Amino acid sequence: MTTRKIGSLEVSAIGLGGMPLSVDGRPDEARAIATIHAALDAGVTLIDSADAYQVGSDDNNHNELLIAKALRGYPGGTTDVLVATKGGFERPSDGSWVNNGTPEHLKAAAAVSAKNLGVDSIALYQFHHPDPAVPFEDSIGALKDLLDDGLIRAAGVSNVSTEQILAAREILGDGLVSVQNQFSPAHQDSRRELELAAELGLAFLPWSPLGGIGRGGSLAGANSAFTEIAAERGVSPQQVALAWELSLSPTVIPIPGASRPESITDSARAADLQLTDAELARLGS
């Protein structure tokens, strides 16, 4: 698979988003591990997790523990696999998502995540979501402390505005390597954040990069050319969507979620799908 950079680290151009493997509607463990192994077989070397990817408070850190188990059981090499995780949410017993961006919480959460992943230092730790009750600079300051202490090797921000990206860059300097926002053909509200990340040399990790794609490959709210080109090329609309995202900037690394081996195997093929200039023009790049 072709590769791209997150900071100084080289990863696959398509990653795996771990969320569907651990939240409501998740597959059984055997299929979840098979999905992760299929991603690795396809050349995926970036897996995105979060401590809040779980059903409720009774299976804390489900996704991190699942990924660690899958990597331990993989028959091939995994030393080049970057597992990124996030902190900043809590999941009480009612299954809701509650912001907690206090420095104390983020530092404690990072320590737990490192233990769950079985590492001394997390390769990429991301602030999951700004907390309205905590100054953004205080939350990012916690990531700076984690960098200085060596518990994390690189930092990222998620669900942020351009102003927050710049604020994080001011505090973290070169320690900030990535931005993770929702982005897909049908959801382009973060186009400016994608462009700013490219200007700053930061990896942009679109979450839900296939959002808006319905049954049969239809893209709600997106250009019908995606499905037309897919039919012409004999590939899935999902591959065309991911290839289009990759074309927007060499810093873009989509992280499609998957709960079946077939899904991530298909998505991974997008890394080698080269769209022509004429096709990109039809897609409105």
N, C-alpha and C positions, 0 to 999 in steps of 0.2 A: 504494500500500500504506500502511496505517496505520503510524505510527512510534512509537518509544519512545526513552528516553534511556539513554545510557551516559556517566555524568558529565555534561558539558555538551554532548555530541555527540548529535545525533538520528540514529537509524538505523532501518531497517525492523524491524517487529515480529517477523519471521521472518528468521533469518540462514541462511548456508550453512556447514556444517561440511566442511572440506576434506580430512579424513583419508582417506575412501574413495578419493580420487583419486590417492593416492600410496603406499598400503601394499599388502600382498599382495592379489592379486586385482584390482588397479587396472585401469581401462580404458586403452586406448591414448590417446596425447596428444590426438589430434583429438577423441575423444569427451569427454575430460576438459575440454578448453577449451570445447567446445560446452555442457557442463553448466554451467560458470561463466557463459558468455554467456547461457544460458537463465535463470539466477538473476537476472542483471542485467536482462534483458528483463522479468522478473516483478516488478521493483521492489526486489529484495534489495540492500541497501547495507551489509550486514555480512558479511564472510567471515572465518571463523576458521581459522587455520593453526597450525603449530608447526614448529620446526626439525627435530624428530625424525620427522616424517611422511615416511617413505621406506622402502624395502625393507631396506636394509642400509647398510654403510659406503661402498658404491661409488656411491651417488647422493645425496650429502649435500644436505640442504635441498631435496629434490625439490619439496615442496609449495609452499614460498615462491617458488621460481623459476617453477613452473608458474603460480601465481596472477599473478605479475608479468607473465609473458608473455601471459596471457589478457587482463589489463587493457590492456596496450599494444595488443593487436590488436582490442579491442572498438570497433565503429564509433560507439557513443554516448559520452556524457560519463561520466567516472568520478571526477570530483573530489569527489563526495559519498560515495564508497565507503570505508568504514573496514575496513582489513585488520588484524585482530588476530593476533598470533602469540604463541608460548610458548617458553620455554627451561627446561631442567632435566633433560633426558634426553639420553643418548648412545646411539647405535645401532652397536655393533660389528659385525664381519663376520658373526657368527652370527645377526644379525637380532634379538637380544634387546633389551630395554629396560633401561637401566642408569641409575639415579639419579645426578645430579651437581648438587647444589645449592650448591656452593661459590661464594662471591662472585666469585672469579676466573673460574670457568667462565661464570657468568651474564652477567658484564660482557662477556666476549669473545664469547659467543654472541649477545648483543643487537647488538653491532657487526656481526657477520656477517649477522644477520637484516636489519638496516637496509640493508646493501649488496645483499642478495638481492632485497629488495622495492623497491629503487631509491628509497629515501627518506632524508632527512637525520635524521628523527625518527620513531620508530614511534608510531602513534596509541594503541595499547593493547598493552602487553607484559605477559604473564602468567607467573607461576611455575607450571610445569607440574605439579609433584608434590612434596610435602615429601620431603626426603632424610633417611632415618633416621640417616645418618652425619654430618649437619651440623645444628647448631642452627637451628631454623626462623627465629629472629630474625636470624641471620647472613645467611641467604638473602634475607629481606625487606629487610635493610639494603642489600643490593646493588641492589635495585630502587629504594630511596630515593636511592642515589648516582646511578643512571641517570636518575632524575627531575631531580635537582639539576643534572646535567651536560647535560640537554636531549636526550639520546639517545632517551628515551621521553617521551611526553606524559601518559600515564596508565598505571596499574598495575592488575593483577588477580591473583587467586590461584585455583588450581584443585585439585580433589581434596582439600579441606580440611574440617576440623571447625569447629564454632562457636567453640571456643577459639582456633583458629588465625586465623579471620576477625578476631576481636577483637584478637589480637596484631598482625596485619598493619595493622589500622586504627590502633592505637596508634603504630606506627612511621611509617606512610605518610600518616596524616591524610586530607585530601581527595584526595590522590594515588591512593588506592585507590578504584576505581570499579566493580569487578566481581568476581563469584565464579562459577566454572565447575565444577560438579559433575555427576555422572550423575544424571538424574532423568527418569522417564517414568511412565505409568500403572502399569506392572508393576514399576518400581524406584523406590520412594519413600523410600529410606533417608535421603536428604538433605532431607527435608521441613523439618526444623528449620533447616538452613542456608539454605534458600529463605526461610523466615520471617524469619530474622535479617537477611538481605540486604535484605528489604523494609523492616524496621524501621530499618535504617541508610541507606536510600536508595541501596543498591548494586544495579546490574543483576545479575540471576541468569541465567546462560546454561546451560540444561540441555544437557549433551552426551549423545548417544545418546537424544534425546527420544522416539524411536520404538522404543526397545529393548523387546523382548518381543513385537513384532508379527510374527507369522509369515505364511506363505503364506495367501492368501485373506483377509488382514486380521484374523486371529484374534489376540487379545491374551492371551498366556500369562500367567496369574497376575493378570490384571486383570479388572475388572467387565465382564461381557458386554454391558452397556448401550452400551459404546463402538461395538461392531459393529452393535447394534440401531439406535442413533441414526443411524449412518452410512447404513444402508439406508433409514431413514425420510426422511432429508434428501437422499438421492441423491448423497452425497459419499463420499470414501474414509474408512476408519477412521483413517488417518494424519491426515487433516485434523481429525477430531473430537478425536484425542489432543492435537494441537498447540493447538487452540482451547481445550481444557480447561486445558492448562498456562498459556496466556495469561490465562485467567480467574482464576488463583490470586493474581496480583499484577500491578500495572502495571509492576513492575520485571523481570518474567520475559520473556526473549527467547530462545526455543528456537533451536538451531542444528543442524537435522537434516542429517546427511551425505547425500550423493547421488553416484552415479556415472553417472547417466543424466539427460539434460535433462528427461525426463518426470517423474522423481521430484521434482526441486526445483520444477518448475512446479506440480505438485500440492500440495506442501507449502506453497508460498507463498500459495496460496489460503486457507489456514487463518487468515491475518491478518484476513480479512474475514468469517469465519464466526462469527456471534454465536449462542452457545448460550443458550437460555432458562433462566430460573430452574428450571423443572421439569426440564429436561434435565440441568442441573448437579446437581440433587438426585439424579437417577438415577445420575449418575456418581460420586456420593459426595464432592463438593467440600467 
